[in-house]
């Protein structure tokens, strides 16, 4: 049987990342239009309304993307299992007979919800930071104008104006802080989340389909990894803990070494692991 090509979602992920980049640029442009020498509450309110509309558009595009590509990744995973087990000869043939079993349907629904929640956190964070920055800039502009009037000046001094512009400029130059305390730029976070979620959905769907077809082993793919993943390439793993044989259970693998965020490795089900060369 010919080698099954590994999934590649780069183009699809880049399209979503570009949507976030465009949205963030549009927000930065909107903020740059504010007259920092005299920010009125009305102008600030109008800018925030426009920014909210931009964020809604990002969220809508993001939700549609997730609803399309998470099931696609799962379908690819099921198709890989079907070909690997000899039920079909090619991925094209397999895709015609793919049908999610109950556990894969539940997995896909959960993955969609989780991914959408992670991406929503990005725009919620931007919205929070932008509103905070606009409020701060408005207050600083108001105070500076009051002070200039008291001191007999007609305009705010250059340093104050620069400070207000900096406050607004930094509003979109923010990131998401994950559970490990790491700060991510929005576009990098979106890329990492979506890449990780799609690859995870692919692997989980492969595992679920294999188990549903009473196959309890799989081989980890190989693509010449240079990080810790290289120690696991080509290895056989159990898909259920109590399967016979001296193979590690996939659920016990160290996530710092294999199937970590952005990991590209996939699983190919095998019925008879003892026949796979280099599997242990």
N, C-alpha and C positions, 0 to 999 in steps of 0.2 A: 504494500500500500504506500502511495506517495505521502511525503511529509505534509502534515496539515499546517498551513501558514498561521503564524501567530496573529492575533487581532491587532489592528492599528487604528486608533481613534484620534490621531493627531489633528487631522483636518477638522473634524467635528468639534473637538475641544478648542482649537484655535479660533473657530468661528464664535464660540460663546465668550471666550476671553476677550476677543476684539469688541464684542458688544459692551462688555464692562469698561474697556478702555475708552470707547467712544462716549459712553455715558459719563464717565469721570471727567473726561475732557470737556464735555458740554457743561457739567456742573462748575468746573473751574472757570470756564468762559463766562458763565452767568455771574459768578462771584466777582470776576474782574471788572464787570460792567458797573458795579456799585460805585457811586461817588463817595469815596472814603473821606473826603473833606467835609461832607455833611450828609451822613446816612440818615434818612428819615425813616420812621417806623413803617410808613406806607411802602417805601421802596424796599425795605428789608422784607416785609411781608410778601410783596410781589415776587421778589427773588426766591424766597423759600417755596412759594407756590409752584413756580416754574421748576425748581429743583425736585420738588415732590413728584411732579409729573414725569420728569426724567427717570427717577427711581422706580416709579410704577411701571414705566415701559421696560426697564431692565428686568424687573421682577416677572413681568408677563412673558418676556422672551425667554428668561431663564427657566420658568416653570414649563413652558412648552418644550424647550430643549430637553429637560430632564425626562419629561413624560415620553419623549420619543426615543432617547438614546439609552436610558437604563434598560428598558425592555429589549432594545436591539442587542445590547451587550449580553444580556441573559440568553437571548435567542442564539447568539453566536456560541455561547458556552454549551447550550444543549446540542447544537449542531455538531460541535467538536466531539462531544461524547458519542453521538450517533455514528459519526464516521469512525471514530477510534474503536468502537465496538463492532464495526463491520456491518452495521445495519444499513448504511448507505456508503457509496463509494467516494462521493465528493461532497464538499460543503454545500454546493448548489443543490444537490439532490436532498441532502439532509434538511436544508432550510424549508423545503416543500412539505416535510412531514413533521416539522417541529411542533410540539404541543406541550405547553407547560403543565406539569403535574401540579397537584395541590400545593406542595411545599414550595415549588418554584413560583407559583402565583403569589403566595404569601410573601416570599422573599422579595419579589419584584416590587410589590406594593410598599413594603417596608423600606426598601432601598430608595424608591422614588421619594417617599416622605422624608427620609433622613437627608437625602441630597438637597431637596428643596429647602429644608430647614437650615442646612449649612450655608447655602447660597443666600438665603434671605437674611442671615446674620450679617453678611457683607454689606448689603444696602441699608440695613437698620443701623449698622455702625457708622456708615457714611452720613446718613441722615442725622444721627445724633451729634456727630462731630461738626457737621456743617451748621446745624441750628445753634450749637454752642458758640461756634466761631462768629456767626452773624450777630448773635446777641452781644458777645464781647466787643466786637468791632463797633456795633451801634452805640454801645455805652461809652466806649473810648472816644468815639467821634463826638458824641454829645458833650462829654466832659471837657474835651479839648476845645470845643467851640465856646463853651461857657467861659473857660479860662482865658481864651483869646479875647473875648469881649471885655472881661474884667480888666485885662492888662492893656487894653486899647489896641490890640493887634487885630487885623482884619482876616488873617488866615492862620490855619494851624501850622506849626513849624514842621519842617521836613522830616525830622526824626520821628515825630508822632505819626505823621502820615505813613512813613515806612513801616512803623510798628503795626499799624492797623492793616496795611496791605499784607504784611507777613502773617498776621493772624488769619486772614481770609485764605491766603495762599496755602497755608499748612492744613486747612480743613480737609482737603481731599488727599493730602499726602499722609494718609494714616493707614493703619492695618488692623488685622484681626489677631488677637492674642489667643492662642490655642490652650488646651488643657495643660500642656507642658510649659506654658509661659513664653512660648516663642511668638514673636511678632512677624506677621506676614503682610506684604503689600497686597492690596485687594486682588489685582490680576494674577499674582503668583498663587494666592490662596485659592482662587477659583480654579486655576489650572490644576493645582495639586488635589483639591477635593474631587473634581470631576474625573480626573485620571484615575485616582484611587478607587472611587466608587464604581466606575465602569469596569475596571479590572477585577474588583471584588465581586461584582454581580456576575461577571463571566465565569470566574472560578466557582462561585457558589452554585450557579446553575449547572455547571459541568458535574460537580459533586452530587447534586441532588438527582440529576438524570441518571448518573452512573449507579447510584444506590437503588434508584427505582428500577433499574434493569439488573439488579442483583450482582453488581460489580463493586468490589470493595477496596480496590487499589487504583493508584494513578501514578504517573510519572511526571516529575517536574520538568518543564521545558528547559532548553539550553540556548543561550544566545551570546555566550562569551562574556558574561557579566564580570566586572572587575571589583565589585564590592563584595560583602560577605555572602551575597547570593550565590557566588560561584561555587561555594562549598556544597550547595544543594542541587545544582544543575544535574539533571539526569537521574536523580534519586527517586526511588519508589517510596510512596507513603501509603498508609492505610487511610481509608475514608471513613471507617468506623473503628472505634477503639478496640473492640474485641475480635477483629479479623485475625485469622491465624498468621503466623510469621513474625520474624524479627525485623519489622519495619516501623518507623516512627509514625505516630498518628498525626494527621494533618493539623488537627486542632491544637496539638502540643508544640508545634514548630515555633522557634523563637522569632518573634515578629521584628526584631532588630536585624535579623539575618535574612529572612525570606518573607515574601508577601507583606513587606513594609509599605508605607505610603509611596505611591508612584511606581511600585514594583510592577514590572512587565511580565513576570513569569506566570505561566498558565499550567493547567493540569490536563493530562491526557489519560483517560481511564484505561486500565489493562486488566484482563480477566486472569491471566496467569503470570504473576510478577516474576516467577522463577525463570521464565523464558526471556526476560529482558536483560540484556547484557549491560553490566555496569550499574545495575539498579540498586545495589546496597551500598 
